[in-house]
Every structure is written in C-alpha cells, then in structure tokens.
Amino acid sequence: MDVSQMQRQLVDYTASLFREGFLDDQFTQLQQLQDESNPDFVIEVVSLFFEDSERLVNDLGRALNQPIVDFKKVDAHVHQLKGSSSSIGAERVKNSCIAFRNFCEEQNTEGCLRCLQQVKQEYFLVKNKLESLFRLEQQILAAGGSIPLVE
C-alpha cells in the first residue's frame, strides 16, 4: 500500500472513531498540541491514560468486591477515570463513568458492577482503536509520509 492510500485510510479511520463516539473534540485538541519539538506527545499522553485507566479499573474491581463497599472510594476512582478519559477525548469511556457515578450516589452495588463491566468494555475498545490508529501513523511515517490533519 502506498503512502497516499495509508493517509486516506488514516483519515477515514479517524473520522469513524469520531462518528462512532469513541473520540470527541478533546482528542483533536490533544493532537494540535503535538509538534516537531514533541512528535510523540499524543502517544505519550494516551499511554499514561492507558496505565492510569488499567490501575483504576483494577482498583474499582477490588473496591466493589469488598464485603462492605466504600462508595465514596468507588466514586473517587470513577471520578478520576472520568477526568482522564475526558482529557484525552475518550468520549464513550467518559459517558460510561457518568452513569457509573449515578449508581455510586445511589449506593447500588449491582448497578456499579454492571457499570464496571461497561467501563471495561469501552476502555478496551478505545484502547484497541487508538493502538490501531497509532500503528497506522507509524507505518505512514516509516514509509516517508506525513500524518494528515483530520478536520
């Protein structure tokens, strides 16, 4: 596949991530902060999001499996996950966290456990989608092309 085909594929793929609600405008703003002086900015920020999210999801699982659930602690973890997903533009993860926090307020363990599964699913989906996006960007750069800006 030549560079222009890969660039078109990247533009189409990125547009689908926005159309399907995986990403929002915050991701575009993140991309605009990347420049020649910091070419790996987006990958670095998103990698930190992946690390934080996996830790938070594990913490949530542990907190919800206690005999007496500390809903304040659960809510604090969900709030943190909502903030970090919002900061990189992971819209579906953020929206799942909003629903999750409502169940925390109600102190509804079953609802929280269902939301944890939903958050995990959305997180792993966006993680796979972003990893594919970054792989495609790397292939374009390795072939001597540049990353097209997606409007």
C-alpha positions as CSV (number, residue, x, y, z in Angstrom):
1,M,0.0,0.0,0.0
2,D,1.4,3.4,-0.9
3,V,1.7,6.4,1.4
4,S,-1.3,8.2,-0.1
5,Q,-3.5,5.1,0.4
6,M,-2.4,4.8,4.0
7,Q,-3.0,8.5,4.6
8,R,-6.6,8.2,3.2
9,Q,-7.1,5.1,5.4
10,L,-5.9,7.0,8.4
11,V,-8.3,9.9,7.7
12,D,-11.2,7.5,7.2
13,Y,-10.4,5.5,10.3
14,T,-10.0,8.6,12.4
15,A,-13.3,10.0,11.1
16,S,-15.0,6.7,12.0
17,L,-13.7,7.0,15.6
18,F,-15.4,10.4,16.0
19,R,-18.6,9.3,14.1
20,E,-18.9,6.2,16.4
21,G,-18.4,8.3,19.5
22,F,-15.1,6.8,20.6
23,L,-13.4,10.1,20.5
24,D,-14.5,13.8,20.8
25,D,-13.0,17.2,20.1
26,Q,-10.7,16.9,23.1
27,F,-8.7,14.3,21.1
28,T,-8.3,16.8,18.3
29,Q,-7.1,19.5,20.7
30,L,-4.6,17.0,22.1
31,Q,-3.3,16.3,18.6
32,Q,-2.9,20.1,18.0
33,L,-0.5,20.3,20.9
34,Q,1.9,17.9,19.2
35,D,4.6,19.4,17.0
36,E,8.2,18.8,15.8
37,S,9.6,19.6,19.2
38,N,7.4,16.9,20.8
39,P,6.5,14.4,18.0
40,D,5.3,11.7,20.4
41,F,3.1,13.9,22.6
42,V,-0.2,12.2,21.8
43,I,1.2,8.7,22.2
44,E,2.8,9.6,25.5
45,V,-0.3,11.2,26.9
46,V,-2.6,8.3,25.7
47,S,-0.1,5.8,27.1
48,L,-0.4,7.4,30.5
49,F,-4.1,7.3,30.2
50,F,-3.9,3.5,29.4
51,E,-1.7,3.0,32.5
52,D,-3.9,5.1,34.8
53,S,-7.1,3.5,33.5
54,E,-6.0,-0.1,34.0
55,R,-4.9,0.7,37.5
56,L,-8.3,2.5,38.2
57,V,-10.3,-0.3,36.7
58,N,-8.4,-2.8,38.9
59,D,-8.9,-0.6,42.0
60,L,-12.6,-0.4,41.2
61,G,-12.9,-4.2,40.9
62,R,-11.3,-4.6,44.2
63,A,-13.3,-1.9,45.9
64,L,-16.6,-3.4,44.6
65,N,-15.7,-6.9,45.7
66,Q,-15.4,-5.9,49.4
67,P,-17.9,-7.2,51.8
68,I,-18.9,-3.6,52.6
69,V,-18.5,-1.4,49.6
70,D,-17.0,2.1,50.3
71,F,-19.0,4.0,47.7
72,K,-17.0,7.2,48.4
73,K,-13.8,5.4,47.4
74,V,-15.5,3.8,44.3
75,D,-16.9,7.2,43.3
76,A,-13.4,8.8,43.7
77,H,-11.9,6.2,41.4
78,V,-14.7,6.7,38.8
79,H,-14.3,10.4,39.1
80,Q,-10.6,10.1,38.3
81,L,-11.2,7.8,35.4
82,K,-13.9,10.2,34.0
83,G,-11.4,13.1,34.2
84,S,-8.6,11.2,32.5
85,S,-10.8,9.8,29.8
86,S,-12.3,13.3,29.3
87,S,-8.8,14.8,29.0
88,I,-7.8,12.6,26.0
89,G,-11.3,12.7,24.4
90,A,-12.3,9.1,25.1
91,E,-16.0,10.0,25.0
92,R,-17.6,6.6,25.4
93,V,-15.5,5.8,28.5
94,K,-16.3,9.2,29.9
95,N,-20.1,8.7,29.3
96,S,-19.9,5.2,31.0
97,C,-18.3,6.9,34.0
98,I,-21.1,9.4,34.3
99,A,-23.7,6.6,34.5
100,F,-21.4,4.8,37.0
101,R,-21.3,7.8,39.3
102,N,-25.1,7.8,39.5
103,F,-25.0,4.3,40.8
104,C,-22.4,5.3,43.3
105,E,-24.6,8.0,44.6
106,E,-27.5,5.5,45.0
107,Q,-25.0,3.1,46.7
108,N,-26.2,0.5,44.2
109,T,-23.6,-2.3,44.2
110,E,-25.3,-4.3,41.3
111,G,-25.6,-1.1,39.2
112,C,-21.9,-0.3,39.9
113,L,-20.8,-3.8,38.9
114,R,-22.7,-3.6,35.7
115,C,-21.2,-0.1,35.0
116,L,-17.7,-1.5,35.8
117,Q,-18.2,-4.1,33.0
118,Q,-19.4,-1.4,30.7
119,V,-16.4,0.9,31.5
120,K,-14.0,-2.0,31.0
121,Q,-15.6,-2.8,27.6
122,E,-15.5,0.8,26.4
123,Y,-11.9,1.2,27.7
124,F,-10.6,-1.9,25.9
125,L,-12.5,-0.9,22.7
126,V,-11.0,2.6,22.7
127,K,-7.5,1.2,23.6
128,N,-7.6,-1.1,20.7
129,K,-8.9,1.6,18.3
130,L,-6.2,4.1,19.4
131,E,-3.4,1.4,19.2
132,S,-4.5,0.7,15.6
133,L,-4.6,4.4,14.9
134,F,-1.0,4.8,16.2
135,R,0.2,1.8,14.3
136,L,-1.1,3.2,11.0
137,E,0.5,6.6,11.8
138,Q,3.8,4.8,12.4
139,Q,3.5,2.9,9.1
140,I,2.9,6.2,7.3
141,L,6.0,7.8,8.9
142,A,8.1,4.7,8.2
143,A,7.1,4.9,4.6
144,G,8.3,8.5,4.5
145,G,4.9,10.2,4.6
146,S,3.4,12.7,6.9
147,I,0.4,12.4,9.1
148,P,-2.6,14.2,7.5
149,L,-4.6,16.5,9.8
150,V,-8.1,15.3,10.2
151,E,-10.7,18.1,10.2
